[in-house]
Amino acid sequence: MKLRNVLIATAIAGCFPMAAHADSWSALDLGTFGGTSATAFAVNASGQVAGRSTYAGSFNNHAFITGADGAGKTDVGTLGGAESSAVGINTSGRLVGYAQLTGSGVDHAFITGANGVGMTDLGTLGGSHSFASGINAAGRVVGNANVAGNTAQHAFITGANGVGMTDLGTLGGTQSLASGINADGRVVGYASMAGNSAQHAFITGANGVGMIDLGTLGGTQSFASGINASAQVAGFAYIAGNAAYHAFITGANGVGMTDLGTLGGTFSRAFGINASGQVVGVSDVAGFEQHAFVTGANGVGMIDLNSLVTLAGGDYLTSATGVNDAGQIVANSSMGHAYLLSVTAVPEPQSCALMLAGLGLMGAAARRRRATSTC
């Protein structure tokens, strides 16, 4: 009898919390390597985070990877130089980014093995520099690299496991940059138009084949940052008159471009998108302060992440850079901290009703047993 009462009380408390049906958010500070700052860029399905962090007594950054759900932090090293940064991560914890070569200020794109082990130089497109920004489950990497003579940067895609580097071209101008890739090898980024008068967001076909202009929000320029499994694209674009730029989301296969608005200010930028179309990024608020945001599925609604979590010491979240399919978000703060945000959902009303109904049946059964035992 006492156990049944405890179960019922627990169920009622869970189904009718103080803030009805509100999700509970937590913010895990990912720390540094003893320095003053850290920046997180991406998160995978298990909550492993990729980013960079400073050392004690140094302003140099090294790439890092965490364990699942942001636990721990491992220095990934460099390509022999002083600095490195991890920008993308796939489901097995393979990292991509850029790192300085030995004895130079030259950066090359890199890929690691699973869980950030080892660092392999991906080379360039004939020039001196390269930068990797995204990786899919097959280990295909995208980014941008200098062409021969260093006259321009072009977007690239590699084969599986980072093998080979293929130039994706442009939209008619001289420059392009790739920022994201999905499981099908569809690539997004931005490229200059003929005459180099403007840059437009693009999407490719599977395996990086072809480059399609995604247009703008009425202004002259647009930039794509992320892509999900159904090829919904997130980024930002100038609105009519070029007075401001706003975050956008497209439909499946990059079709259409929807303005996500702002948090009350004049600009916003989207940096990441998950399978359900949740978008994360940055927007100014009234007074021009920059705040991190997240949307609902398919980009619906824009929520200030600072309304969901409170950081210590007056710190606040200035940008959100990645989101996984579980809704975990990596974000960065005004005081140079990197965070992994996680949410615990409150039970839905239907779930609560079923739970309470089940406990009611338990109670009825117990009453029948008592009635039988007294006969």
VENTACOR-V460936 format. One record per backbone hydrogen bond with DSSP energy under -1.0 kcal/mol. CO is the residue of the C=O (numbers start at 1). NH is the residue of the N-H. Records with the same first field share a line. If there is no record, write none. Layout:
BEGIN
CO = NH  NH
END
This chain:
BEGIN
1 = 5
2 = 6
3 = 7
4 = 8
5 = 9
6 = 10
7 = 11
8 = 12
9 = 13
10 = 14
11 = 15
12 = 16
19 = 22
24 = 344
26 = 342
28 = 340
33 = 56
37 = 54
39 = 52
42 = 50
44 = 47
46 = 69
47 = 70
48 = 44
49 = 66
50 = 41  42
51 = 64  86
52 = 39
53 = 62
54 = 33  35
55 = 58
61 = 84
62 = 53
63 = 76
64 = 51
65 = 74
67 = 70
68 = 71
71 = 67
74 = 65
83 = 100
85 = 98
88 = 96
90 = 93
92 = 115
93 = 116
94 = 90
95 = 112
96 = 87  88
97 = 110  132
98 = 85
99 = 108
100 = 81
101 = 104
106 = 101
107 = 130
108 = 99
109 = 122
110 = 97
111 = 120
113 = 116
114 = 117
117 = 113
120 = 111
129 = 146
131 = 144
134 = 142
136 = 139
138 = 161
139 = 162
140 = 136
141 = 158
142 = 133  134
143 = 156  178
144 = 131
145 = 154
146 = 125  127
147 = 150
152 = 147
153 = 176
154 = 145
155 = 168
156 = 143
157 = 166
159 = 162
160 = 163
163 = 159
166 = 157
175 = 192
177 = 190
180 = 188
182 = 185
184 = 207
185 = 208
186 = 182
187 = 204
188 = 179  180
189 = 202
190 = 177
191 = 200
192 = 171  173
193 = 196
198 = 193
199 = 222
200 = 191
201 = 214
202 = 189
203 = 212
205 = 208
206 = 209
209 = 205
212 = 203
221 = 238
223 = 236
226 = 234
228 = 231
230 = 253
231 = 254
232 = 228
233 = 250
234 = 225  226
235 = 248
236 = 223
237 = 246
238 = 217  219
239 = 242
244 = 239
245 = 268
246 = 237
247 = 260
248 = 235
249 = 258
251 = 254
252 = 255
255 = 251
258 = 249
267 = 284
269 = 282
272 = 280
274 = 277
276 = 298
277 = 299
278 = 274
279 = 295
280 = 271  272
281 = 293  320
282 = 269
283 = 291
284 = 265
285 = 288
289 = 285
291 = 283
292 = 305
293 = 281
294 = 303
296 = 299
297 = 300
300 = 296
303 = 294
304 = 307
305 = 308  309
312 = 315
316 = 334
317 = 292
319 = 332
322 = 330
324 = 327
328 = 324
329 = 341
330 = 321  322
331 = 339
332 = 318  319
333 = 336
336 = 38
337 = 333
338 = 30
339 = 331
340 = 28
341 = 329
342 = 26
344 = 24
348 = 352
349 = 353
350 = 354
351 = 355
352 = 356
353 = 357
354 = 358
355 = 359
356 = 360
357 = 361
358 = 362
359 = 363
360 = 364
361 = 365
362 = 366
363 = 367
364 = 368
365 = 369
366 = 370
367 = 371
368 = 372
369 = 373
372 = 375
END
